Amino acid sequence: MGTVRVALIGDVGGHADELSAELAALGVDANGRLPHDLVVIQVGDLIHRGPDSAGVVALVDHFLTTQPGQWIQLVGNHETHYLRPPMFRWDEQLDHQTVATVRRWWLGYQAHVAVSVRTATESYLVTHAGVTRPFWRRVLRSATDTAHAAELINIFARVDGDKIHRAGSMLNAGAPNLSAGPIWADTATELVPSWTGYRLPFSQVHGHTTMVDWRIAHPDTHPNTTDTTYDFDAKHEVIGFDGGRIVGIDPGHRSDATRPWRSLVLPFCEWPQVRAGGIYAESV
């Protein structure tokens, strides 16, 4: 079957032009075709904040329709705002057609909560906000295989969504919850502290939040160390632990885009795997 490049795209936040530009940089042609050797994983929060959420959803729907094996769409807290009773107030509301498209993805198993990615040397669990250690132990029963962990998360998302949507400091008036789920865990107060001093069972890639605010962070105040590296051009942070790494790729787009930024590209990957609710889908 061969290997592929996997491009992990962080939170888009309604910036259709930014997404289009990054896809062009990855090799998408004028006809809107992904290169045959590329699989894209978008980690959720496609919508809100920016000027064109409808355009973002329409663009992603094009790839999910025409090249479904090469686009894996995860959901973030902003998508789940339309998939279950809202957990927060957001003044911007999507138009009916855009909401219908997001719901169609979910009902048709075109959108997921977790995916497993494997390179020759490293396995990654990819979710919107990351998996905290208490969530891993209590909900995932200390699963050490990323494909199994992703499968469990995707099943719980369908049959027991409260586990996945367990809120943390972002909805608890600032009170951290180290058991927050992979839709809501905050990097600085929940995800990273929950693993500090412990061994990671596998590496993780997430969006949602980062340790640093890219809008105000500077290399002089956030230097690279043996345990943590910051890529200010890509807007990626890598935090090393015994056993693996936690990689944050949220560029922090707001009403205006954060620039520069780019996706995280992993070369020489096995085809990413998604298992959900008894359905097995492997990119082909």
Backbone bond lengths (Angstrom), bond angles and torsions (degrees), N, CA, C in turn:
res aa  C-N    CA-C-N  psi(-1)  N-CA   C-N-CA  omega(-1)  CA-C   N-CA-C  phi
1 M - - - 1.458 - - 1.521 110.90 -
2 G 1.345 118.03 -27.22 1.451 119.74 179.13 1.513 112.70 82.80
3 T 1.312 115.42 178.81 1.459 121.54 -179.97 1.515 110.24 -114.46
4 V 1.324 114.89 165.29 1.457 121.77 -177.88 1.519 110.36 -134.23
5 R 1.326 114.68 161.31 1.457 119.76 164.88 1.523 107.62 -81.72
6 V 1.316 116.52 137.35 1.461 121.01 173.56 1.518 107.75 -114.31
7 A 1.329 115.86 120.12 1.458 121.62 177.60 1.522 108.71 -103.77
8 L 1.318 115.79 117.16 1.462 121.86 179.64 1.527 107.90 -99.17
9 I 1.320 115.37 117.85 1.465 121.56 -176.51 1.521 109.33 -104.17
10 G 1.328 115.82 127.05 1.456 121.25 179.81 1.517 112.49 -73.98
11 D 1.318 115.81 -171.49 1.451 122.66 -176.57 1.533 110.50 -55.30
12 V 1.318 116.17 128.73 1.468 121.84 -178.07 1.524 111.02 -92.88
13 G 1.327 117.01 -37.04 1.455 121.69 173.23 1.516 115.29 58.54
14 G 1.339 117.57 41.46 1.456 119.83 173.94 1.509 115.67 79.63
15 H 1.326 118.53 14.53 1.465 122.01 -178.28 1.534 109.65 -103.94
16 A 1.318 115.54 84.60 1.462 121.20 -176.63 1.525 112.13 -63.40
17 D 1.323 117.25 -40.84 1.470 119.68 -179.34 1.519 111.26 -64.14
18 E 1.330 117.38 -37.84 1.459 120.55 178.32 1.526 110.91 -65.24
19 L 1.317 116.70 -42.12 1.456 120.14 178.82 1.523 110.16 -64.74
20 S 1.319 117.48 -44.34 1.468 120.73 179.76 1.520 111.20 -60.87
21 A 1.323 116.72 -41.18 1.463 120.25 -179.29 1.520 111.26 -65.56
22 E 1.323 117.46 -40.97 1.463 119.86 179.44 1.521 110.52 -67.32
23 L 1.318 117.98 -39.39 1.458 120.38 178.23 1.528 111.01 -64.33
24 A 1.326 116.74 -38.15 1.465 119.57 176.08 1.526 110.50 -62.25
25 A 1.334 116.23 -40.22 1.468 119.96 178.72 1.524 111.23 -65.04
26 L 1.323 116.96 -26.62 1.462 121.33 179.03 1.525 112.55 -84.27
27 G 1.333 116.41 -7.42 1.459 119.31 175.34 1.504 116.04 110.57
28 V 1.337 118.37 9.25 1.466 119.76 175.66 1.520 108.94 -64.88
29 D 1.331 116.94 131.42 1.461 119.73 -173.14 1.522 111.98 -87.49
30 A 1.330 115.74 -179.25 1.461 121.57 -175.75 1.523 112.04 -65.38
31 N 1.331 116.93 -20.13 1.467 121.21 178.19 1.527 112.47 -90.76
32 G 1.322 116.31 5.45 1.455 120.01 178.76 1.510 113.41 73.20
33 R 1.327 117.21 39.13 1.454 121.95 178.56 1.520 110.46 -111.07
34 L 1.324 115.89 131.23 1.458 120.78 174.06 1.520 109.14 -72.82
35 P 1.339 117.73 142.24 1.468 119.27 174.06 1.517 110.85 -56.88
36 H 1.334 116.88 148.81 1.466 120.96 -174.36 1.518 112.20 -64.53
37 D 1.337 117.50 -21.56 1.467 120.06 -176.88 1.521 112.44 -99.26
38 L 1.329 117.73 15.70 1.470 121.34 -175.05 1.519 110.97 -121.16
39 V 1.333 115.71 132.50 1.463 122.71 168.61 1.523 107.50 -118.50
40 V 1.315 116.65 130.25 1.461 122.05 178.59 1.523 109.50 -103.26
41 I 1.317 115.50 132.79 1.464 122.02 170.29 1.519 107.32 -118.65
42 Q 1.322 116.95 121.55 1.460 120.53 176.08 1.523 107.29 -107.47
43 V 1.342 116.75 131.30 1.463 120.73 -165.90 1.526 114.37 -89.19
44 G 1.336 117.71 11.91 1.461 119.46 177.13 1.517 112.68 101.14
45 D 1.342 115.34 174.65 1.464 122.99 -170.85 1.528 110.26 56.98
46 L 1.318 114.30 53.90 1.456 121.23 171.70 1.517 111.41 -69.09
47 I 1.311 116.82 -27.18 1.459 122.15 -163.32 1.531 112.43 -114.61
48 H 1.339 113.26 171.68 1.469 124.81 176.91 1.534 111.69 73.81
49 R 1.289 114.68 162.78 1.462 125.63 179.25 1.531 112.88 76.48
50 G 1.302 118.32 -61.98 1.458 122.20 -174.76 1.518 112.98 -77.36
51 P 1.340 116.94 -178.69 1.465 121.07 -170.19 1.517 115.64 -82.93
52 D 1.345 119.09 -10.91 1.463 118.04 -169.17 1.524 111.86 -146.49
53 S 1.322 116.65 64.18 1.465 120.03 176.79 1.525 110.81 -61.79
54 A 1.321 117.17 -39.74 1.465 120.44 -179.93 1.519 110.68 -61.05
55 G 1.330 117.03 -40.59 1.453 120.58 178.77 1.511 112.18 -65.75
56 V 1.322 117.40 -38.17 1.468 121.31 177.68 1.525 109.88 -62.76
57 V 1.324 116.88 -49.04 1.464 120.73 -178.39 1.527 110.51 -62.94
58 A 1.324 117.48 -40.87 1.470 120.31 178.69 1.525 111.01 -63.22
59 L 1.331 117.36 -39.92 1.460 121.02 179.61 1.522 110.74 -64.97
60 V 1.321 117.15 -46.76 1.461 120.55 179.01 1.525 110.28 -64.13
61 D 1.321 117.45 -39.07 1.462 120.52 179.83 1.531 110.77 -61.78
62 H 1.317 116.50 -34.21 1.462 120.29 176.08 1.521 110.79 -58.01
63 F 1.317 117.61 -46.77 1.462 120.22 -178.57 1.520 111.90 -72.25
64 L 1.327 117.34 -38.48 1.460 119.93 177.78 1.521 111.63 -64.41
65 T 1.326 116.44 -26.77 1.463 121.46 -179.84 1.520 112.03 -86.28
66 T 1.336 116.90 -42.51 1.460 120.33 -173.02 1.523 113.70 -93.53
67 Q 1.332 117.75 -29.58 1.469 121.42 179.79 1.526 109.93 -137.57
68 P 1.336 116.78 60.47 1.471 120.01 -172.22 1.524 113.84 -61.06
69 G 1.330 117.92 -26.88 1.447 119.25 179.39 1.506 114.21 -75.78
70 Q 1.350 116.69 -9.91 1.459 120.03 -175.61 1.523 113.41 -115.48
71 W 1.309 117.95 4.68 1.463 121.08 174.41 1.521 108.33 -130.67
72 I 1.319 116.45 119.62 1.455 122.20 177.11 1.523 107.47 -112.55
73 Q 1.315 115.63 118.05 1.454 121.22 -176.45 1.518 110.86 -104.97
74 L 1.326 116.26 122.11 1.455 121.26 172.27 1.513 109.68 -99.01
75 V 1.318 115.85 160.65 1.463 120.27 178.73 1.522 109.25 -106.76
76 G 1.328 114.33 144.57 1.456 121.95 173.94 1.506 110.28 -112.36
77 N 1.310 116.05 -175.66 1.461 119.18 -178.43 1.525 112.30 -63.23
78 H 1.329 117.79 -26.98 1.466 118.77 -179.63 1.521 111.88 -76.18
79 E 1.337 118.52 -33.00 1.473 119.35 173.40 1.523 111.05 -69.70
80 T 1.339 117.07 -41.20 1.465 118.94 -177.06 1.527 111.50 -67.83
81 H 1.318 117.60 -14.43 1.460 121.69 172.39 1.531 110.74 -55.86
82 Y 1.334 116.52 -26.41 1.464 121.83 -178.50 1.521 112.70 -108.24
83 L 1.318 117.80 0.19 1.461 121.39 -176.33 1.520 112.72 -107.97
84 R 1.318 117.69 -12.39 1.462 123.23 179.49 1.515 106.78 -153.67
85 P 1.321 119.06 171.81 1.466 118.94 178.23 1.524 111.09 -53.25
86 P 1.329 117.90 130.07 1.472 120.47 -174.98 1.523 111.88 -58.85
87 M 1.336 114.95 140.31 1.455 121.57 178.44 1.523 111.71 -101.43
88 F 1.331 116.95 -5.67 1.454 120.49 -179.87 1.523 108.50 -151.55
89 R 1.304 115.42 162.40 1.463 120.33 178.74 1.519 108.87 -94.71
90 W 1.342 115.34 135.39 1.455 120.90 176.12 1.517 107.67 -137.54
91 D 1.314 117.03 121.52 1.464 120.33 -173.36 1.526 112.60 -65.23
92 E 1.331 116.81 -37.29 1.462 119.49 178.74 1.524 109.79 -75.27
93 Q 1.319 116.36 129.77 1.456 121.08 176.55 1.531 109.57 -119.76
94 L 1.316 116.17 136.43 1.450 120.38 -179.96 1.527 110.92 -73.01
95 D 1.334 115.64 155.26 1.452 119.74 176.76 1.525 110.03 -70.49
96 H 1.313 115.76 163.28 1.465 121.80 -173.47 1.525 111.90 -57.97
97 Q 1.318 117.69 -44.26 1.454 120.59 -177.28 1.536 111.81 -64.50
98 T 1.325 116.41 -39.88 1.460 119.81 -179.76 1.522 110.73 -67.13
99 V 1.321 116.90 -42.27 1.465 120.48 176.44 1.521 110.16 -61.08
100 A 1.341 117.00 -43.17 1.464 120.92 -179.92 1.529 110.98 -61.18
101 T 1.332 116.86 -37.37 1.465 120.18 179.46 1.513 111.02 -66.39
102 V 1.336 117.85 -46.00 1.467 121.36 179.25 1.528 110.25 -61.20
103 R 1.320 117.30 -41.51 1.465 120.46 178.90 1.527 111.27 -67.72
104 R 1.319 116.96 -35.78 1.469 119.99 176.92 1.517 110.95 -62.75
105 W 1.326 117.40 -41.14 1.465 120.26 176.85 1.524 110.25 -56.34
106 W 1.324 115.41 -47.22 1.464 119.52 -175.45 1.526 110.98 -67.54
107 L 1.308 116.42 -47.28 1.462 119.91 -178.16 1.529 111.84 -67.46
108 G 1.325 117.22 -28.01 1.450 121.56 -179.82 1.511 114.25 -94.39
109 Y 1.331 118.15 12.54 1.466 123.25 -179.29 1.528 111.86 56.58
110 Q 1.329 115.96 34.34 1.463 120.85 171.90 1.520 111.71 -95.70
111 A 1.306 117.05 -8.29 1.462 122.38 176.44 1.516 108.71 -128.19
112 H 1.320 115.26 146.91 1.458 121.44 -172.63 1.524 109.41 -140.19
113 V 1.321 115.82 179.56 1.460 120.95 177.86 1.525 111.19 -108.39
114 A 1.319 117.83 -25.71 1.460 120.62 -176.25 1.515 110.70 -146.55
115 V 1.322 115.59 153.70 1.456 122.56 176.49 1.522 108.28 -147.73
116 S 1.317 115.97 149.44 1.454 122.58 178.08 1.520 109.71 -103.32
117 V 1.338 116.10 133.43 1.460 122.29 176.85 1.524 108.12 -127.02
118 R 1.330 115.80 133.15 1.456 120.08 -179.21 1.520 110.33 -128.53
119 T 1.316 114.98 130.91 1.455 121.61 168.64 1.528 107.51 -102.35
120 A 1.318 115.91 -175.75 1.461 119.03 179.53 1.518 111.74 -65.93
121 T 1.325 117.09 -24.11 1.466 120.02 -172.91 1.525 114.55 -122.51
122 E 1.330 118.79 -7.00 1.462 119.49 -171.57 1.519 110.10 -150.76
123 S 1.336 116.11 143.74 1.458 122.56 174.93 1.520 109.03 -113.29
124 Y 1.324 116.11 136.73 1.456 121.96 -178.16 1.524 110.19 -122.56
125 L 1.323 115.87 137.81 1.458 122.03 165.53 1.521 106.36 -100.47
126 V 1.313 116.81 123.22 1.463 121.81 -176.67 1.521 108.79 -110.45
127 T 1.329 115.90 123.42 1.466 122.79 176.27 1.522 108.01 -140.30
128 H 1.317 115.72 176.57 1.460 118.52 179.96 1.519 111.81 -68.91
129 A 1.338 117.13 -49.90 1.463 120.37 -171.04 1.522 113.78 -115.68
130 G 1.324 118.04 -6.30 1.454 120.27 -179.20 1.528 112.47 95.82
131 V 1.323 114.93 159.83 1.460 122.35 -178.51 1.520 108.95 -108.70
132 T 1.328 116.81 118.83 1.454 121.51 177.76 1.525 109.86 -76.64
133 R 1.331 115.37 162.52 1.464 118.87 -179.35 1.529 112.27 -64.15
134 P 1.347 121.26 -45.68 1.470 118.83 177.58 1.529 112.79 -60.90
135 F 1.330 117.55 -38.04 1.468 119.46 176.81 1.526 109.98 -63.79
136 W 1.320 116.49 -42.94 1.465 121.28 179.40 1.526 110.62 -60.09
137 R 1.312 117.48 -43.86 1.465 121.15 -177.02 1.534 111.89 -72.97
138 R 1.342 116.94 -44.58 1.463 120.00 -170.94 1.519 113.09 -86.14
139 V 1.317 116.13 -39.94 1.462 119.65 -176.10 1.527 111.24 -94.06
140 L 1.331 116.62 -44.20 1.461 120.15 -178.26 1.522 112.42 -89.65
141 R 1.313 118.04 0.05 1.472 123.17 177.00 1.524 111.28 54.50
142 S 1.338 114.94 40.05 1.468 122.13 175.80 1.530 113.08 59.01
143 A 1.312 116.58 36.50 1.462 120.84 178.02 1.528 109.85 -60.53
144 T 1.314 116.42 136.33 1.463 120.51 -178.29 1.524 112.76 -107.97
145 D 1.311 117.85 -9.00 1.459 122.01 178.21 1.528 108.43 -98.78
146 T 1.322 116.81 127.49 1.467 119.39 -174.92 1.523 112.39 -64.84
147 A 1.327 117.89 -36.21 1.461 119.92 179.18 1.526 110.51 -64.95
148 H 1.338 117.00 -40.08 1.463 120.71 178.06 1.529 110.35 -67.22
149 A 1.332 117.05 -42.38 1.468 120.42 179.00 1.534 110.45 -61.78
150 A 1.331 116.94 -43.68 1.461 120.26 178.97 1.521 110.81 -63.20
151 E 1.325 116.69 -41.26 1.463 120.43 179.04 1.520 111.25 -60.55
152 L 1.336 116.88 -45.83 1.464 120.21 -179.89 1.522 111.12 -61.39
153 I 1.325 116.56 -44.28 1.465 119.77 179.75 1.525 110.58 -61.05
154 N 1.315 117.27 -44.61 1.458 120.32 -177.93 1.522 112.25 -67.89
155 I 1.319 117.08 -33.92 1.456 119.51 176.22 1.523 110.20 -68.59
156 F 1.335 117.62 -47.69 1.463 119.97 179.67 1.527 111.11 -60.71
157 A 1.325 117.05 -33.90 1.463 119.82 179.60 1.519 111.44 -60.73
158 R 1.331 116.26 -28.24 1.466 120.35 -178.85 1.523 112.76 -91.57
159 V 1.342 117.20 -34.46 1.468 119.42 -171.42 1.515 113.55 -109.00
160 D 1.301 118.75 -18.03 1.470 121.91 -179.01 1.527 108.13 -151.20
161 G 1.328 115.37 64.31 1.458 121.30 -172.10 1.510 115.16 -60.53
162 D 1.334 117.65 -22.20 1.463 119.14 -178.85 1.527 111.45 -62.56
163 K 1.330 117.26 -32.68 1.459 119.84 177.77 1.526 110.62 -62.81
164 I 1.319 116.17 -44.05 1.460 121.64 -176.64 1.520 110.95 -72.29
165 H 1.325 116.49 -34.51 1.462 121.22 -175.37 1.526 113.22 -96.35
166 R 1.323 116.51 16.70 1.462 119.86 177.81 1.524 108.78 -59.37
167 A 1.327 115.37 122.09 1.467 120.35 -172.99 1.518 111.81 -82.97
168 G 1.324 113.95 161.42 1.452 121.07 178.22 1.502 111.40 -127.49
169 S 1.328 116.00 -142.12 1.464 120.91 -172.39 1.523 112.50 -64.19
170 M 1.326 118.36 -24.80 1.459 119.97 -177.56 1.519 112.02 -68.09
171 L 1.352 117.44 -23.18 1.459 120.37 179.85 1.519 112.73 -121.13
172 N 1.328 117.42 3.18 1.463 121.18 -176.04 1.524 112.17 -112.66
173 A 1.311 116.01 36.02 1.463 121.02 178.52 1.522 111.85 54.92
174 G 1.330 115.83 34.75 1.451 120.33 175.62 1.502 115.67 89.99
175 A 1.329 118.85 -3.13 1.461 121.16 -179.33 1.523 109.55 -82.55
176 P 1.336 119.26 117.94 1.469 120.96 -179.46 1.521 111.70 -65.66
177 N 1.324 114.54 147.96 1.456 122.33 174.22 1.521 106.55 -132.85
178 L 1.325 117.51 104.17 1.450 120.88 -175.61 1.520 112.39 -68.17
179 S 1.321 117.69 -8.80 1.460 121.67 175.53 1.527 112.51 -98.34
180 A 1.314 117.28 11.47 1.466 120.32 178.96 1.520 110.04 -55.94
181 G 1.339 115.82 147.31 1.450 121.15 -175.64 1.519 113.44 -81.89
182 P 1.334 117.22 173.91 1.468 122.30 -174.36 1.521 114.95 -74.51
183 I 1.322 117.08 3.37 1.464 120.81 170.57 1.522 110.96 -94.25
184 W 1.348 117.60 -26.56 1.459 120.67 -168.32 1.520 116.30 -124.60
185 A 1.310 120.36 -12.73 1.463 120.71 -173.93 1.529 111.57 -56.92
186 D 1.312 115.96 131.61 1.470 121.61 178.18 1.530 108.58 -88.60
187 T 1.321 115.88 134.64 1.465 119.97 -173.80 1.521 112.43 -62.00
188 A 1.328 116.43 -49.96 1.460 120.45 -170.85 1.519 113.25 -75.60
189 T 1.324 117.78 -32.40 1.463 119.78 -174.18 1.517 113.84 -104.61
190 E 1.348 117.75 -15.47 1.463 119.43 -174.89 1.534 113.41 -131.01
191 L 1.317 118.41 -54.78 1.462 120.37 -174.36 1.524 111.82 -63.35
192 V 1.318 117.10 -59.63 1.468 120.13 -176.92 1.529 111.84 -67.12
193 P 1.347 120.55 -45.94 1.469 118.83 178.18 1.523 113.77 -58.87
194 S 1.336 117.11 -32.08 1.467 118.65 -177.46 1.523 112.34 -67.01
195 W 1.336 117.08 -25.51 1.460 120.85 -178.68 1.528 113.20 -100.59
196 T 1.315 117.49 -8.51 1.456 120.37 -177.38 1.535 110.80 -61.33
197 G 1.317 115.79 124.07 1.455 121.36 -178.84 1.513 114.35 88.53
198 Y 1.346 117.08 0.08 1.453 121.04 -179.37 1.532 110.33 -120.40
199 R 1.318 115.62 164.97 1.456 121.34 178.42 1.524 110.02 -90.59
200 L 1.332 116.63 130.28 1.459 120.96 174.27 1.531 109.75 -73.45
201 P 1.341 117.95 137.50 1.465 119.65 175.94 1.523 112.65 -77.82
202 F 1.329 116.45 -19.94 1.462 123.71 179.96 1.523 107.67 -167.17
203 S 1.304 115.86 164.97 1.461 119.59 176.98 1.533 110.33 -78.19
204 Q 1.332 115.12 161.27 1.455 120.70 179.32 1.519 110.37 -134.15
205 V 1.330 115.42 149.87 1.468 122.49 168.31 1.519 107.26 -125.04
206 H 1.319 116.46 135.61 1.461 120.67 -177.94 1.520 110.70 -146.14
207 G 1.319 115.40 163.05 1.461 123.23 169.75 1.518 109.16 -111.92
208 H 1.334 116.21 -135.59 1.469 123.98 170.73 1.527 113.91 76.21
209 T 1.314 117.41 -63.88 1.463 122.19 178.73 1.522 108.49 -148.55
210 T 1.318 116.01 167.16 1.459 121.54 175.30 1.528 109.28 -136.43
211 M 1.308 116.03 168.24 1.455 120.59 177.69 1.524 111.44 -65.99
212 V 1.334 115.81 -32.62 1.454 120.23 -176.70 1.527 110.00 -111.38
213 D 1.307 115.83 152.91 1.458 122.06 171.02 1.527 106.33 -93.14
214 W 1.331 116.93 106.99 1.459 120.81 -174.90 1.522 112.55 -61.69
215 R 1.315 117.49 -20.16 1.467 120.28 -179.29 1.530 112.05 -69.95
216 I 1.331 115.95 -29.10 1.461 118.69 -175.59 1.523 113.02 -122.68
217 A 1.339 116.37 -10.84 1.475 119.68 -177.50 1.521 110.63 -70.05
218 H 1.324 116.23 152.27 1.465 122.22 -178.27 1.530 108.23 -143.52
219 P 1.337 117.51 143.42 1.473 119.28 -178.96 1.524 114.08 -55.68
220 D 1.330 117.52 -28.12 1.465 119.24 -179.51 1.520 111.87 -68.44
221 T 1.328 115.94 -31.28 1.464 119.78 -179.18 1.524 112.36 -98.75
222 H 1.345 117.03 -12.28 1.465 121.73 177.12 1.525 109.08 -131.61
223 P 1.316 117.60 67.72 1.472 119.91 -177.52 1.524 111.54 -72.70
224 N 1.316 115.43 155.50 1.458 120.92 174.65 1.525 110.32 -71.91
225 T 1.326 115.91 142.08 1.464 122.06 178.02 1.525 108.20 -130.70
226 T 1.315 116.11 -177.63 1.459 119.20 178.40 1.523 111.92 -67.77
227 D 1.340 116.96 -24.02 1.462 120.77 -177.43 1.521 113.48 -100.83
228 T 1.318 117.86 -24.21 1.462 120.94 -174.12 1.522 110.00 -138.03
229 T 1.330 115.40 133.76 1.458 120.15 175.10 1.517 109.64 -127.91
230 Y 1.318 115.61 144.02 1.456 122.88 178.67 1.522 108.86 -121.51
231 D 1.328 116.72 126.14 1.458 121.93 174.71 1.520 107.02 -104.75
232 F 1.318 116.43 100.09 1.460 120.49 -174.30 1.526 112.51 -74.20
233 D 1.323 117.82 -20.15 1.460 120.05 175.60 1.526 111.15 -78.30
234 A 1.324 116.04 -43.46 1.461 120.08 -178.52 1.520 112.63 -84.58
235 K 1.345 117.53 -20.85 1.464 123.87 -172.34 1.527 110.43 65.18
236 H 1.326 114.82 49.86 1.460 122.66 175.68 1.520 108.85 -121.42
237 E 1.319 116.20 143.27 1.458 120.84 171.62 1.520 108.83 -126.90
238 V 1.320 115.56 140.90 1.462 121.44 -178.27 1.519 108.05 -126.18
239 I 1.331 115.94 120.24 1.459 121.59 -178.88 1.518 108.22 -113.22
240 G 1.316 116.10 119.20 1.449 121.26 -175.49 1.519 112.63 -88.33
241 F 1.328 115.35 139.27 1.459 123.58 175.06 1.519 108.06 -132.14
242 D 1.306 115.93 163.23 1.449 119.58 168.66 1.531 107.35 -59.89
243 G 1.301 117.78 123.19 1.459 121.32 177.00 1.513 115.78 98.98
244 G 1.325 118.66 -14.73 1.458 118.84 -178.90 1.508 112.73 169.03
245 R 1.339 115.13 -165.73 1.459 122.13 -176.26 1.522 110.09 -134.20
246 I 1.330 115.66 152.20 1.461 121.98 169.85 1.521 106.80 -113.20
247 V 1.326 115.71 118.34 1.457 122.13 -173.51 1.522 109.02 -112.96
248 G 1.320 116.69 118.47 1.461 122.27 177.88 1.516 110.93 -99.69
249 I 1.340 117.06 131.35 1.462 120.43 -175.46 1.529 113.21 -127.24
250 D 1.317 118.33 17.15 1.464 120.66 176.77 1.524 109.23 -76.47
251 P 1.348 118.84 116.38 1.468 119.51 -179.35 1.526 113.71 -75.83
252 G 1.331 117.06 -11.33 1.459 119.44 177.05 1.519 114.50 79.53
253 H 1.347 117.54 32.81 1.464 119.59 175.73 1.527 110.28 -59.04
254 R 1.306 114.72 141.49 1.464 120.43 173.01 1.521 107.77 -122.02
255 S 1.335 118.99 -139.81 1.461 119.00 177.38 1.520 110.85 -64.92
256 D 1.337 116.03 -28.08 1.454 121.24 170.43 1.530 107.84 -113.36
257 A 1.316 116.19 156.42 1.458 120.92 -175.34 1.519 111.61 -77.26
258 T 1.324 115.34 147.87 1.466 121.92 171.40 1.527 107.70 -86.30
259 R 1.303 117.52 124.71 1.470 121.49 -178.16 1.516 110.27 -132.62
260 P 1.359 116.35 146.94 1.459 127.24 -7.89 1.521 111.29 -77.87
261 W 1.315 115.85 167.91 1.450 122.34 172.84 1.524 107.09 -159.38
262 R 1.308 116.80 164.31 1.462 120.41 174.22 1.527 109.71 -160.48
263 S 1.304 115.04 167.96 1.461 120.48 178.61 1.524 110.35 -73.38
264 L 1.313 115.32 165.14 1.460 122.33 173.62 1.524 107.07 -96.13
265 V 1.311 117.49 117.20 1.468 121.56 -176.96 1.523 109.19 -105.67
266 L 1.330 115.27 123.41 1.463 122.62 176.61 1.523 107.58 -108.64
267 P 1.326 118.61 114.85 1.465 120.45 179.02 1.524 111.71 -83.61
268 F 1.306 115.08 163.41 1.467 122.67 172.27 1.529 112.49 55.26
269 C 1.331 115.13 49.18 1.459 121.11 179.20 1.521 111.13 -98.19
270 E 1.340 115.54 150.35 1.454 119.64 163.64 1.534 107.67 -66.15
271 W 1.326 115.64 161.21 1.465 117.72 177.26 1.525 109.25 -62.35
272 P 1.329 118.44 126.79 1.473 120.38 -178.77 1.524 111.25 -57.76
273 Q 1.327 115.25 146.90 1.454 120.88 -175.02 1.523 110.89 -116.59
274 V 1.327 114.12 136.19 1.456 121.45 174.24 1.519 107.29 -128.50
275 R 1.305 116.28 123.65 1.451 121.07 172.25 1.528 107.48 -122.01
276 A 1.325 116.69 130.77 1.460 118.49 -175.25 1.518 109.79 -148.58
277 G 1.325 115.74 119.68 1.457 120.38 171.15 1.509 114.14 57.56
278 G 1.332 116.81 35.49 1.450 119.89 -179.58 1.511 113.37 89.61
279 I 1.341 117.45 -8.77 1.454 120.93 177.83 1.513 108.89 -96.34
280 Y 1.316 116.01 129.94 1.460 120.60 178.24 1.521 108.31 -109.42
281 A 1.301 116.17 125.05 1.462 120.45 178.99 1.514 108.24 -129.49
282 E 1.301 117.36 123.52 1.456 121.67 176.89 1.519 108.54 -120.83
283 S 1.320 116.88 132.86 1.452 119.82 179.41 1.523 109.62 -59.23
284 V 1.297 116.14 135.63 1.463 120.93 179.58 1.523 110.07 -129.93
